[in-house]
Amino acid sequence: MPEHNAAERPGVVPEARRTAGTLFAALHGELTAHAWAGPDVGPDAYALFHQRSLAMGWLDDRSAGGGTEDRMRRAPGLWAMNDAGQRTPAAGAGPVAWFQVEASAVADDRPLPVRPFLECAESATAQLGTLRLTAVQLLLPLQGLDAAARPAYAPVPSMLTADWFAGRDPRSRTPVEVGVDSGRDPGVHDVAERLADRLRHLDQPVFVCRSYDLASPDAVPAPPFDDSFWNGPPQHGMVLRGDLAEWSCDAVGWLAETVADTAASLGVRSPLLFTVTRARSAG
């Protein structure tokens, strides 16, 4: 576990075990501390995320300390812990909390584990206070996906779980803007029209894509990490506009998994900066 008396800052952990790549989430919005919590007490975002990941059986801690025999007894998981942090009153603008893991190798018929990752992030943040979520920003390691290895029954593996969102209250549908950016790599610009078209034609109840535009760099919120961390700065992006079945980390995670596999199948290999913002008209 890293030292938390030092300033928390996203970045590559040198000793982290490389697998599918770095998966990062930043939750934006308003966080109101619980009335019973003092200003300097309670666990931090790192400890809470670690505990939740471990409780759900999703943490791969084989790279943790201990002898070889101890490590062999530990079960593999969806990710290895890197770091996490939360906004302090002195920090000013930025995400209320952020989380960084090293995603394990992705099975051929499974998506990147964005939904469980965001579930843990949301659960950890809920222990810090009451969150009014306005945007989610993710770094998706597309370099860890092999589109050619996808089986015929799961070319976009997240589609196997799309029916989880069927039958939702129509009043839960929420207008969103979805930024997808490949940084200095022109990949997203090259496939923007085909990516939007494929999303429109997927038989799923989660996201209705109404329109898209190529994004200018200043249309994407600045990520809370250095450009060298991913292939930045944002330069080649698009903005999808449409409706989510509900405004939740679960739905955002499903959409991120789907966009990642769709972009990978179109030949995009660069890490993607993926930002979902709740439209201002939404209540």
N, C-alpha and C positions, 0 to 999 in steps of 0.2 A: 504494500500500500504506500502510495507516495506521501511525502511530507506535506501536510496541509497548513503549516504555518508560513509556508512560502506563498507568493502570489500564484493563484491558479491561472493557467493559460493553456488553451488547447494546443496540441502539437504532437509530433511523433515521439513515442517513448522508445528510446534506442534499444532497450532489451526486449521489446515486445516481439512475440513470435509472429512472423509473417504468414498469413494464410490467404483468405479471399481479399483482404484489404481493410482499410479503416472505414468504419461506419460511424457517422457522427450525427447527433441531433441537437438542435437548439430550439427551445420552447420560448415563444414570445408572448407577451401579454401583461396582465396585471396579477401580481401575487400578493395576497393579503395574509399576513402572518396569523396563525391561530391565536385566539385571545389568551389561551393558557400558556403560550410559549414565551419565554423571556427573550430578550434581544441577543443574548450570547450563550444560549443553552440549546441542547438538542443535537441530534446527528446532522451531518452535512450530506450534500447530494451524493458524494462518492460512496459513503458508507451505506446510505439508503438504497442506492441502485445496486450495489454489490450484494446486499442482503436479499433484496427482492429477486435478483437474478439467481442467486443460490437457492432460494426457497422454491422457485419455479422449475429448477432443474435445467436452466438454460446457460449457466456459467461453466465455461471450460477453464478450470484452474490447474491444468496439468503443468503449466509453466510456473506455478507458484513454488515457494521454497520447499525444502525437504529433500530427502534422499531419493534415488532413482526408484526404489521399491515403493515409497510413498506416492510418488507421482504416477506410477503405473496403476495404483489402486483408484485413482481419481477418474471419474467418468468424463468423456468428452462432452462438450456442450455447443451452443450456437455461437458463443463469442468468448474471448478472453478480455478481462477488464483492462482498460488503459487509464482513463481519468474522468473526472466530472467536476463541475463547479456550479455555483449559484451566484446570482447578482447580490451584491451588498449595497446598502444605501449610498455608499461613497462611489459606487461603480458607475452611476448614471445610466445612460442608455445601453441597450443590448438585451440579450435574452435573459429571462428570469432564471433559467437553468440550462446547462448543456452537459452532454454525455458522449463519451468516446470509447469505442470498443474495437477490438480486432476480430472481424467476422471469421468464423471457421469456414473451411471449404464447403461450398454449396453443393448439395446432392443434385443429381441430374434432373429429378422431378420435383424439386423444391425451389421456392424463390429465395432471394436474400431475406434474412429474418427481420425485416423492418417492422412488421406488426408486433412481434413479441418484444423487440427492442423498444419501440415506443410505449408499449404497455408498461414496461419496467420504468421508463423515463417518467411517464405520467404518474405512476403509483408513487415513485420516489418524491416527485414534486408535490404531490398531494399531502405528503407528510410534512412538507415545509410550510404549507399554507394553502389557502383557497385560490386556485388558479382560474383566471378568466383568459382563456387561450384565444389569441388573435392570429397567430401564424406559427407554422412549423417549418424549420429549415433543416435539410438533411444533406449529408454527403454520401453518395451511393457509389460503392466501388465496382463499377461495371467491368473493370479489368479482371475481376474474380468470377465473371460469368462466362460460360461456354455455350453459346446459343446452339451450336451444332450438336452438342451432346444431349439436348432436350429430347425426351422420347415423344413419339407421335401423339400419345394421349395427353401430353402436357407441354405443348410448345410455349405456353405462357402459364407456368405452374400456379400462379395465384388465381387463375380462373377456376380451379378446382374448388375454391372456397367462396366464390362470388355469391352463391345462394344464401350465405349467412346474412347478407344484407337485404334479401328479398322480403317483401311484406312489411316494410317499415312504414310508419306514418308518413304520408306524403308531405305533411307540414314540417317534417324534419329536414326536408331537402334544403340545402344551403348553397347559395352561389359562392364560388371561389375563383381565384386566379392562381394558376399553377405555373411557376417559373421553372424551366428546365434549361440548364446551361452547362456546356462542356468546356468552359474556360478558353484557353488558347487554342484548343483543338476545334476545328470547324465542324466536327461531326454532327452536332445538333442542327446547325444551319443547313447542312447538306441533306438531312432526312426529315426536316420539319413537316413538310406537307404529307409525306407518307406516314410519319408517326401520328399526326392528328387523324389521318384517314383510318389507320388501323384501330385507334382507340374508339372512333365513332362506330366501327363495325364489329367490335367485340360484343357478344351477347351477354351482357352483365347489367345488374341494376345499381351499380355503385357510383359511377360517374358518367354523366351525360356531357359530352364535349360539344359546345355550341359554336366556338370559333377559336382561331389562333392567330397570333401575329409573331413576327420575328421581334425579339426584344433588343432594345438598346442596352448597353452595359449599365447605364444609370437606372434602369428599370428594375434591377435586381438588388434587394437589400444586401449590403456588404456582409459577408460571412464573418463570424468572430474568430477567424484564424488567418494566418499569413498565406499569401498567394502560393508560396512554394509548397505548402501542405498538400495541394491538390492539383494544380495545373492552371491556377488562376493568373490574372484576375478574370472575372466574368467578361466574356467577349462574344461568344457565339451561343446565343440562347433564343428561346421562344417562350411565349406566354399562352397557355391554354386557358380558355374561359368556359366555365360550365357549372354544373350542379353536382354536389356530393349527396349521397343518400342521407347523410347526417354529418354534423360537425363534430368529429371525434378523432382521436389519434388512431383508432382502429381503422376507420375509413381512409384517413390520410395514409396510413401504413400500407393498406391494400393498394391504393393508387400508386404509391411509390414503387412497390414491388412490380406492378404491372407495367409502369412506364420504363423501369429498368430493363425488364426482359424484352419489351418491345423495341426499345432503343438498341439493345445488344443484338437482337435479331436483324436489325437494319445496318449493323456494322459499326456502331459506336463503341469505342473501347476506352475512352477517357472517363475518369471519375465524373459523376454528374452532381452539380449543385442543384438541389430540388427544393423549391420553396412553395408552400401552399398557404395562401392568405385568405382569410375569410373576407368576403366582399363587404364594404362598408354599409351597404344597404341591408345586410343581413342583421337580424336582431340578436 
